[in-house]
Amino acid sequence: MDLTLDRATVRDAVAKLRFRTQAFIDGEFRPAASGATLPSYNPANGRKIADIAACDAADVEAAVKAARAAFESGVWSGLKPAERKAILLDFAALLEANAFELALLDSLEAGKPIADTTTLDIPDSIDCIRWHAELTDKLYEQVAPTGPENVALIVREAIGVVGLIVPWNFPAQMAAWKIAPALAAGNSIVLKPAELTSLSALRMAELAFAAGIPAGVFNAVPGYGPTAGRALGMHPDVDMVAFTGSTEVGRQVLRYSADSNLKRVVLELGGKSPQVVLADAPDLDVVAQNAASAAFWNMGENCSCGSRLVIHRSIKDEVVEKIKAIARTWKMGDPLDPETRMGPMVEPEHLQKVLAYIESGKREGAQVALGGGRVLEETGGNYVEVTIFDEASNQMKIAREEIFGPVLTVIPVDSDEEAVAVANDSPYGLAASLYTRDLSKAHRIARRLRAGSVSVNSFTEGDNATPFGGFKESGFFGRDKSMWAQQQYTELKTIWIQLD
């Protein structure tokens, strides 16, 4: 995104924004059939941004009907892979041309720092669309080994109509992670954004249509989970649902599948990711920088947030002091200020949830090393301090449950074996980080950590070429990103041909 960010540039751009607030179905915007709307608020000041169409079962029915008609017609599913590729690349180009607008929308609705949405969220979303577009005509099918009297083809076909339910913490980015492989594989989609963050999803749907993705192929239905989300999950003509969100809601999505047509389900759920720092960790300044980013980036509203620091007691105090010093430099305030590193919690209810976890940590005896309360109340925003709990136990609530806020729980250990045991003692298994200067040890312990992604001497989720998803209660069936993501939006078919 080639622009110089300053307050005046951002302020002027916000003043020119035009919000898309209606559902996008069959190539056009339309209000909810009921006429109902839901309010979208700016979490930085509590002010209403817009009233968004509150879709329900009737709107989902219309979107699914349009998606099914488009799929069966072959207007998208029947294109050559190279033709889909070309249109998806045009879509990526239009996203890039409107990248600053999309970054502003996510910053306004989710409270994400504009410095992050312009440099990470939206660029990654565009790269994801391009990556899967380029993959579209490079996935080969197979011929099984048979005798000379047969030919057995193993082919993949688009699964059909796919429901995509995405969260509020990375609105455009999480949508792109699902939109890109689902469309590249030839499916038609119905996207249900989180009710707190609908604006970028609706704009993306409009840009997809403008890029040449046919009417009915990309539909977007904003609304509440118990209405629009449930209707999508229960719909008998939806072939698959891909969901990112909480483990609790993920369980409900599985129930929808079981209670309807046994549609395919892919779940990317919560996490309580450990940062395992062994006694021989290299460069403690780098460890501290990574640990702070893992715990506090995106205000801790991140499913792979490194919220548990499992660290050898011999270096614990030194590293914690370094993390505290780094955290104090992160400016908290207006997300539209380019200098802001820490924005607000997404809504008042979530703020109260995070504060309740902080109080729980205090009651259970963890030591408050930094922060521990609400700040900037005069703004009307949902701000909570960066908080570090020291000398915690892995059995405390703050170590067991996903907080989804800027709260780091420090758990000292006395050996490598104890570190691995503590790291794995969790119902979650989305991500983990490991710090050691011993390469052999890094290989061995990375294999033992029960997580879908393990980064060594860094904090990262990989890139678009690497799969992302979790073990245990952090995920179910599939992965986002990589060629595995694109293949999971297909059905595997065997075609057995008897030769004369």
PEMO-V707541 format. One record per residue. N is the residue number from 1. D_FIRST is the distance of its C-alpha to the first C-alpha in whole Angstrom. Layout:
n=[N | N]
d_first=[D_FIRST | D_FIRST]
This chain:
n=[1 | 2 | 3 | 4 | 5 | 6 | 7 | 8 | 9 | 10 | 11 | 12 | 13 | 14 | 15 | 16 | 17 | 18 | 19 | 20 | 21 | 22 | 23 | 24 | 25 | 26 | 27 | 28 | 29 | 30 | 31 | 32 | 33 | 34 | 35 | 36 | 37 | 38 | 39 | 40 | 41 | 42 | 43 | 44 | 45 | 46 | 47 | 48 | 49 | 50 | 51 | 52 | 53 | 54 | 55 | 56 | 57 | 58 | 59 | 60 | 61 | 62 | 63 | 64 | 65 | 66 | 67 | 68 | 69 | 70 | 71 | 72 | 73 | 74 | 75 | 76 | 77 | 78 | 79 | 80 | 81 | 82 | 83 | 84 | 85 | 86 | 87 | 88 | 89 | 90 | 91 | 92 | 93 | 94 | 95 | 96 | 97 | 98 | 99 | 100 | 101 | 102 | 103 | 104 | 105 | 106 | 107 | 108 | 109 | 110 | 111 | 112 | 113 | 114 | 115 | 116 | 117 | 118 | 119 | 120 | 121 | 122 | 123 | 124 | 125 | 126 | 127 | 128 | 129 | 130 | 131 | 132 | 133 | 134 | 135 | 136 | 137 | 138 | 139 | 140 | 141 | 142 | 143 | 144 | 145 | 146 | 147 | 148 | 149 | 150 | 151 | 152 | 153 | 154 | 155 | 156 | 157 | 158 | 159 | 160 | 161 | 162 | 163 | 164 | 165 | 166 | 167 | 168 | 169 | 170 | 171 | 172 | 173 | 174 | 175 | 176 | 177 | 178 | 179 | 180 | 181 | 182 | 183 | 184 | 185 | 186 | 187 | 188 | 189 | 190 | 191 | 192 | 193 | 194 | 195 | 196 | 197 | 198 | 199 | 200 | 201 | 202 | 203 | 204 | 205 | 206 | 207 | 208 | 209 | 210 | 211 | 212 | 213 | 214 | 215 | 216 | 217 | 218 | 219 | 220 | 221 | 222 | 223 | 224 | 225 | 226 | 227 | 228 | 229 | 230 | 231 | 232 | 233 | 234 | 235 | 236 | 237 | 238 | 239 | 240 | 241 | 242 | 243 | 244 | 245 | 246 | 247 | 248 | 249 | 250 | 251 | 252 | 253 | 254 | 255 | 256 | 257 | 258 | 259 | 260 | 261 | 262 | 263 | 264 | 265 | 266 | 267 | 268 | 269 | 270 | 271 | 272 | 273 | 274 | 275 | 276 | 277 | 278 | 279 | 280 | 281 | 282 | 283 | 284 | 285 | 286 | 287 | 288 | 289 | 290 | 291 | 292 | 293 | 294 | 295 | 296 | 297 | 298 | 299 | 300 | 301 | 302 | 303 | 304 | 305 | 306 | 307 | 308 | 309 | 310 | 311 | 312 | 313 | 314 | 315 | 316 | 317 | 318 | 319 | 320 | 321 | 322 | 323 | 324 | 325 | 326 | 327 | 328 | 329 | 330 | 331 | 332 | 333 | 334 | 335 | 336 | 337 | 338 | 339 | 340 | 341 | 342 | 343 | 344 | 345 | 346 | 347 | 348 | 349 | 350 | 351 | 352 | 353 | 354 | 355 | 356 | 357 | 358 | 359 | 360 | 361 | 362 | 363 | 364 | 365 | 366 | 367 | 368 | 369 | 370 | 371 | 372 | 373 | 374 | 375 | 376 | 377 | 378 | 379 | 380 | 381 | 382 | 383 | 384 | 385 | 386 | 387 | 388 | 389 | 390 | 391 | 392 | 393 | 394 | 395 | 396 | 397 | 398 | 399 | 400 | 401 | 402 | 403 | 404 | 405 | 406 | 407 | 408 | 409 | 410 | 411 | 412 | 413 | 414 | 415 | 416 | 417 | 418 | 419 | 420 | 421 | 422 | 423 | 424 | 425 | 426 | 427 | 428 | 429 | 430 | 431 | 432 | 433 | 434 | 435 | 436 | 437 | 438 | 439 | 440 | 441 | 442 | 443 | 444 | 445 | 446 | 447 | 448 | 449 | 450 | 451 | 452 | 453 | 454 | 455 | 456 | 457 | 458 | 459 | 460 | 461 | 462 | 463 | 464 | 465 | 466 | 467 | 468 | 469 | 470 | 471 | 472 | 473 | 474 | 475 | 476 | 477 | 478 | 479 | 480 | 481 | 482 | 483 | 484 | 485 | 486 | 487 | 488 | 489 | 490 | 491 | 492 | 493 | 494 | 495 | 496 | 497 | 498 | 499 | 500]
d_first=[0 | 4 | 6 | 9 | 10 | 14 | 16 | 17 | 14 | 14 | 17 | 17 | 14 | 17 | 20 | 18 | 18 | 20 | 21 | 22 | 25 | 28 | 28 | 27 | 30 | 31 | 28 | 28 | 28 | 31 | 32 | 34 | 38 | 39 | 37 | 36 | 33 | 31 | 30 | 26 | 26 | 24 | 25 | 24 | 27 | 29 | 28 | 28 | 25 | 26 | 29 | 28 | 30 | 32 | 33 | 36 | 38 | 39 | 35 | 35 | 38 | 36 | 33 | 35 | 37 | 34 | 33 | 36 | 37 | 34 | 34 | 38 | 37 | 35 | 33 | 30 | 32 | 34 | 31 | 31 | 29 | 27 | 27 | 25 | 23 | 22 | 21 | 19 | 17 | 17 | 16 | 13 | 12 | 13 | 11 | 8 | 9 | 10 | 7 | 7 | 11 | 11 | 10 | 13 | 15 | 15 | 15 | 18 | 20 | 20 | 20 | 17 | 15 | 12 | 11 | 12 | 10 | 7 | 7 | 10 | 11 | 9 | 7 | 11 | 12 | 11 | 12 | 15 | 16 | 15 | 18 | 20 | 20 | 21 | 24 | 25 | 28 | 28 | 30 | 34 | 37 | 40 | 44 | 46 | 49 | 52 | 56 | 56 | 57 | 54 | 50 | 48 | 44 | 42 | 39 | 36 | 36 | 33 | 35 | 34 | 33 | 31 | 30 | 27 | 27 | 24 | 24 | 22 | 21 | 18 | 18 | 15 | 15 | 19 | 19 | 17 | 19 | 22 | 21 | 20 | 23 | 26 | 24 | 24 | 28 | 29 | 30 | 29 | 28 | 28 | 26 | 27 | 24 | 25 | 27 | 25 | 22 | 22 | 20 | 17 | 19 | 21 | 18 | 17 | 20 | 20 | 17 | 19 | 22 | 21 | 20 | 23 | 24 | 28 | 29 | 30 | 28 | 25 | 27 | 26 | 28 | 27 | 30 | 32 | 33 | 37 | 37 | 34 | 33 | 37 | 37 | 35 | 36 | 40 | 39 | 42 | 39 | 36 | 36 | 34 | 32 | 29 | 29 | 27 | 28 | 31 | 34 | 36 | 35 | 34 | 38 | 38 | 36 | 39 | 41 | 40 | 40 | 44 | 45 | 44 | 43 | 42 | 39 | 37 | 35 | 32 | 31 | 28 | 30 | 30 | 31 | 32 | 31 | 33 | 31 | 35 | 35 | 38 | 41 | 39 | 36 | 34 | 32 | 33 | 30 | 28 | 29 | 29 | 25 | 25 | 27 | 26 | 22 | 24 | 26 | 24 | 20 | 19 | 23 | 25 | 24 | 23 | 26 | 25 | 26 | 28 | 30 | 33 | 34 | 37 | 38 | 41 | 43 | 44 | 40 | 39 | 40 | 38 | 35 | 35 | 35 | 32 | 30 | 32 | 31 | 27 | 27 | 28 | 25 | 23 | 23 | 24 | 23 | 21 | 18 | 16 | 17 | 14 | 17 | 18 | 18 | 21 | 21 | 24 | 26 | 25 | 28 | 32 | 33 | 31 | 31 | 35 | 35 | 33 | 36 | 38 | 37 | 37 | 41 | 42 | 41 | 43 | 46 | 46 | 46 | 43 | 42 | 39 | 38 | 35 | 34 | 36 | 35 | 34 | 32 | 31 | 33 | 33 | 30 | 31 | 28 | 29 | 28 | 30 | 30 | 29 | 32 | 34 | 37 | 39 | 42 | 42 | 43 | 42 | 44 | 43 | 41 | 38 | 38 | 39 | 37 | 33 | 32 | 28 | 28 | 27 | 31 | 32 | 35 | 37 | 40 | 42 | 43 | 46 | 45 | 43 | 45 | 45 | 41 | 41 | 43 | 41 | 38 | 39 | 41 | 39 | 39 | 35 | 34 | 30 | 29 | 30 | 30 | 32 | 33 | 36 | 36 | 39 | 37 | 40 | 40 | 36 | 37 | 40 | 39 | 35 | 37 | 39 | 37 | 37 | 33 | 31 | 28 | 29 | 27 | 29 | 29 | 25 | 24 | 22 | 22 | 21 | 18 | 18 | 22 | 24 | 25 | 25 | 28 | 31 | 35 | 37 | 36 | 33 | 32 | 34 | 35 | 31 | 28 | 24 | 22 | 23 | 26 | 28 | 26 | 27 | 30 | 31 | 30 | 33 | 37 | 39 | 42 | 45 | 46 | 50 | 52 | 55 | 56 | 60]
